[in-house]
């Protein structure tokens, strides 16, 4: 069973399923915690409009966020995707050299996908920087 050729796809599917369920449970726990915090505030005698004002402002700040943080996250995502795709391509080339099996080079095409997505994120980053500079905001590229 361990040496079955289907063990890798089954393990990958299992990992994705477990991560998906963990994400759903995490989201549920986060929502439950927010509701419990609001109930605790109401039980302490804080009026409902003040509770909504405080917790609503915090939720809006989470959704909107700081534009510079968003730009840095986009730049970081682009860098990770481009380097990850390059890593896949380099790994396939090295395996081809080491194992002397040319069909492994077909795997390097899989590295083009994250590179293309990373380039898209990088272009989005550059467009947002240009628009922010046009609005008069200073964006420093480090």
VOBA-1610 file (N, C-alpha, C; in pm, whole numbers, padded with zeros to 5 digits, always signed):
BEGIN
Unk+00082-00120+00000Unk+00000+00000+00000Unk+00087+00127+00000Unk+00195+00126+00076Unk+00282+00244+00084Unk+00353+00269-00047Unk+00382+00166-00123Unk+00456+00183-00248Unk+00363+00196-00368Unk+00238+00222-00343Unk+00141+00240-00451Unk+00172+00370-00525Unk+00151+00373-00656Unk+00176+00498-00729Unk+00072+00606-00698Unk-00036+00568-00629Unk-00141+00663-00599Unk-00126+00726-00461Unk-00020+00694-00388Unk-00005+00744-00253Unk+00016+00896-00250Unk+00089+00950-00347Unk+00114+01095-00349Unk-00014+01173-00378Unk-00092+01138-00480Unk-00216+01213-00501Unk-00315+01198-00386Unk-00322+01079-00326Unk-00413+01059-00213Unk-00367+01143-00095Unk-00236+01145-00068Unk-00184+01226+00042Unk-00207+01374+00017Unk-00189+01418-00107Unk-00212+01559-00143Unk-00359+01596-00123Unk-00448+01511-00171Unk-00591+01537-00154Unk-00628+01541-00007Unk-00574+01448+00072Unk-00602+01444+00215Unk-00553+01571+00283Unk-00434+01616+00246Unk-00379+01738+00306Unk-00467+01859+00272Unk-00509+01868+00146Unk-00594+01980+00105Unk-00727+01976+00179Unk-00784+01857+00193Unk-00912+01843+00264Unk-00898+01881+00411Unk-00790+01835+00475Unk-00769+01868+00617Unk-00748+02018+00634Unk-00670+02080+00545Unk-00648+02224+00555Unk-00778+02302+00530Unk-00859+02254+00438Unk-00988+02319+00412Unk-01079+02313+00532Unk-01090+02196+00594Unk-01173+02180+00713Unk-01118+02264+00827Unk-00985+02267+00843Unk-00924+02348+00949Unk-00954+02497+00927Unk-00953+02542+00801Unk-00987+02682+00772Unk-01132+02714+00805Unk-01221+02621+00774Unk-01363+02641+00806Unk-01383+02647+00957Unk-01319+02556+01029Unk-01331+02556+01175Unk-01272+02683+01234Unk-01159+02728+01181Unk-01097+02851+01229Unk-01187+02972+01207Unk-01249+02981+01089Unk-01342+03090+01062Unk-01461+03088+01156Unk-01512+02968+01183Unk-01624+02955+01276Unk-01584+03001+01415Unk-01465+02959+01461Unk-01419+02998+01594Unk-01400+03150+01604Unk-01350+03211+01499Unk-01330+03356+01498Unk-01464+03429+01508Unk-01562+03384+01431Unk-01695+03447+01438Unk-01757+03427+01576Unk-01741+03307+01634Unk-01797+03279+01765Unk-01732+03369+01871Unk-01600+03391+01861Unk-01530+03477+01955Unk-01580+03621+01945Unk-01604+03670+01823Unk-01655+03806+01806Unk-01794+03821+01867Unk-01878+03720+01848Unk-02013+03725+01905Unk-02004+03723+02057Unk-01917+03638+02112Unk-01902+03632+02258Unk-01852+03765+02314Unk-01763+03833+02243Unk-01714+03963+02289Unk-01826+04065+02290Unk-01909+04064+02189Unk-02022+04158+02184Unk-02121+04129+02296Unk-02149+04001+02320Unk-02242+03965+02427Unk-02186+04007+02562Unk-02055+03987+02583Unk-01993+04027+02709Unk-02003+04178+02728Unk-01984+04253+02621Unk-01995+04399+02631Unk-02138+04440+02665Unk-02235+04374+02604Unk-02375+04405+02635Unk-02410+04368+02779Unk-02356+04257+02829Unk-02384+04216+02966Unk-02322+04312+03067Unk-02217+04380+03029Unk-02154+04479+03118Unk-02231+04610+03120Unk-02332+04622+03038Unk-02416+04741+03040Unk-02381+04844+02934Unk-02296+04811+02841Unk-02263+04905+02735Unk-02378+04907+02635Unk-02427+05025+02597Unk-02539+05033+02503Unk-02504+04970+02367Unk-02608+04921+02303Unk-02589+04849+02177Unk-02525+04936+02069Unk-02565+05064+02062Unk-02508+05150+01958Unk-02357+05171+01979Unk-02313+05180+02105Unk-02169+05194+02130Unk-02094+05064+02099Unk-02156+04950+02131Unk-02093+04821+02100Unk-02074+04808+01950Unk-02178+04840+01874Unk-02169+04831+01727Unk-02068+04932+01673Unk-02061+05049+01735Unk-01966+05150+01689Unk-01822+05101+01709Unk-01795+05045+01826Unk-01659+05000+01857Unk-01622+04877+01772Unk-01707+04774+01775Unk-01674+04651+01703Unk-01687+04669+01552Unk-01779+04753+01509Unk-01793+04780+01365Unk-01672+04853+01311Unk-01619+04949+01389Unk-01499+05021+01345Unk-01380+04927+01336Unk-01370+04834+01430Unk-01259+04738+01426Unk-01271+04648+01304Unk-01392+04604+01272Unk-01411+04518+01155Unk-01385+04593+01025Unk-01426+04720+01020Unk-01398+04800+00899Unk-01249+04823+00882Unk-01179+04842+00993Unk-01033+04860+00985Unk-00966+04733+00936Unk-01019+04615+00976Unk-00962+04489+00929Unk-00985+04473+00780Unk-01104+04510+00732Unk-01137+04492+00591Unk-01059+04590+00504Unk-01062+04717+00539Unk-00997+04819+00457Unk-00846+04815+00474Unk-00799+04818+00596Unk-00657+04810+00623Unk-00580+04931+00574Unk-00453+04927+00600Unk-00361+05033+00559Unk-00320+05007+00414Unk-00326+05110+00327Unk-00288+05086+00188Unk-00141+05046+00172Unk-00054+05096+00257Unk+00088+05058+00247Unk+00108+04912+00285Unk+00033+04865+00385Unk+00042+04724+00422Unk-00008+04637+00308Unk-00117+04679+00245Unk-00171+04604+00132Unk-00070+04599+00018Unk-00005+04712-00011Unk+00097+04715-00116Unk+00215+04622-00083Unk+00258+04625+00042Unk+00369+04538+00082Unk+00330+04391+00072Unk+00205+04359+00107Unk+00159+04220+00095Unk+00154+04176-00051Unk+00112+04265-00140Unk+00108+04231-00283Unk+00249+04209-00335Unk+00342+04296-00295Unk+00480+04281-00339Unk+00541+04152-00286Unk+00515+04120-00160Unk+00566+03998-00100Unk+00508+03874-00169Unk+00380+03876-00199Unk+00316+03764-00268Unk+00377+03744-00406Unk+00400+03854-00478Unk+00462+03843-00610Unk+00601+03783-00600Unk+00678+03828-00504Unk+00814+03776-00488Unk+00813+03628-00454Unk+00726+03586-00365Unk+00719+03445-00326Unk+00677+03359-00445Unk+00578+03403-00520Unk+00532+03323-00635Unk+00639+03313-00743Unk+00705+03423-00773Unk+00810+03420-00876Unk+00925+03330-00832Unk+00969+03345-00709Unk+01080+03261-00661Unk+01038+03115-00649Unk+00914+03089-00608Unk+00866+02952-00600Unk+00862+02885-00738Unk+00813+02958-00837Unk+00811+02905-00974Unk+00951+02881-01027Unk+01042+02974-00997Unk+01181+02956-01040Unk+01242+02835-00970Unk+01205+02814-00844Unk+01255+02698-00771Unk+01208+02567-00832Unk+01082+02562-00875Unk+01030+02442-00941Unk+01106+02416-01071Unk+01127+02520-01149Unk+01199+02504-01277Unk+01342+02457-01253Unk+01412+02519-01158Unk+01550+02481-01129Unk+01556+02338-01077Unk+01461+02300-00992Unk+01458+02163-00940Unk+01441+02062-01053Unk+01352+02091-01147Unk+01331+01999-01259Unk+01457+01990-01346Unk+01524+02103-01369Unk+01648+02100-01446Unk+01756+02017-01375Unk+01769+02038-01244Unk+01869+01962-01169Unk+01837+01813-01167Unk+01710+01778-01151Unk+01672+01636-01155Unk+01700+01575-01292Unk+01679+01654-01396Unk+01709+01604-01531Unk+01858+01578-01546Unk+01939+01666-01493Unk+02084+01649-01502Unk+02129+01529-01418Unk+02076+01519-01296Unk+02120+01413-01205Unk+02072+01276-01251Unk+01943+01265-01286Unk+01886+01135-01322Unk+01902+01100-01470Unk+01939+01199-01550Unk+01955+01180-01694Unk+01827+01124-01756Unk+01716+01186-01718Unk+01585+01144-01768Unk+01514+01270-01818Unk+01510+01288-01950Unk+01465+01415-02010Unk+01318+01446-01987Unk+01237+01344-01960Unk+01094+01369-01941Unk+01066+01453-01816Unk+01160+01460-01727Unk+01142+01543-01606Unk+01135+01690-01643Unk+01192+01728-01757Unk+01187+01868-01800Unk+01043+01916-01821Unk+00952+01823-01848Unk+00812+01862-01863Unk+00757+01922-01733Unk+00812+01879-01621Unk+00768+01934-01493Unk+00804+02080-01475Unk+00907+02124-01546Unk+00947+02265-01532Unk+00841+02359-01588Unk+00756+02308-01675Unk+00646+02391-01725Unk+00549+02428-01613Unk+00541+02343-01511Unk+00455+02374-01396Unk+00504+02494-01319Unk+00631+02525-01329Unk+00684+02642-01261Unk+00647+02772-01329Unk+00601+02764-01454Unk+00562+02885-01525Unk+00431+02943-01471Unk+00347+02859-01414Unk+00218+02906-01362Unk+00238+03003-01245Unk+00310+02964-01137Unk+00328+03063-01030Unk+00409+03184-01074Unk+00500+03166-01169Unk+00574+03283-01219Unk+00480+03380-01287Unk+00388+03328-01370Unk+00293+03415-01439Unk+00202+03486-01339Unk+00156+03415-01238Unk+00070+03478-01136Unk+00150+03583-01059Unk+00276+03552-01026Unk+00361+03648-00955Unk+00386+03774-01037Unk+00407+03757-01167Unk+00425+03874-01254Unk+00297+03958-01256Unk+00182+03892-01256Unk+00055+03965-01250Unk+00043+04046-01122Unk+00081+03985-01008Unk+00079+04059-00882Unk+00178+04175-00886Unk+00294+04154-00945Unk+00395+04261-00952Unk+00344+04378-01036Unk+00277+04346-01149Unk+00220+04452-01232Unk+00111+04527-01156Unk+00028+04454-01081Unk-00075+04518-00999Unk-00011+04611-00896Unk+00096+04566-00834Unk+00168+04648-00737Unk+00218+04777-00802Unk+00280+04766-00919Unk+00333+04884-00987Unk+00221+04981-01027Unk+00108+04927-01073Unk-00005+05013-01110Unk-00058+05087-00989Unk-00071+05017-00875Unk-00121+05082-00753Unk-00024+05188-00703Unk+00107+05161-00712Unk+00206+05261-00670Unk+00194+05385-00757Unk+00180+05366-00888Unk+00169+05480-00980Unk+00043+05561-00949Unk-00069+05494-00922Unk-00192+05567-00892Unk-00182+05640-00759Unk-00116+05579-00659Unk-00101+05648-00531Unk-00011+05770-00544Unk+00093+05760-00627Unk+00180+05876-00649Unk+00107+05985-00725Unk+00017+05947-00815Unk-00062+06047-00888Unk-00156+06120-00793Unk-00202+06051-00687Unk-00288+06114-00588Unk-00210+06197-00487Unk-00078+06194-00497Unk+00005+06274-00409Unk+00056+06200-00287Unk+00032+06070-00278Unk+00083+05992-00166Unk+00225+05947-00198Unk+00312+05952-00100Unk+00451+05913-00119Unk+00463+05765-00089Unk+00514+05691-00187Unk+00535+05548-00170Unk+00683+05524-00186Unk+00746+05478-00080Unk+00891+05452-00087Unk+00912+05304-00117Unk+00990+05278-00220Unk+01023+05141-00255Unk+01157+05108-00195Unk+01156+05009-00104Unk+01278+04973-00033Unk+01343+04855-00097
//
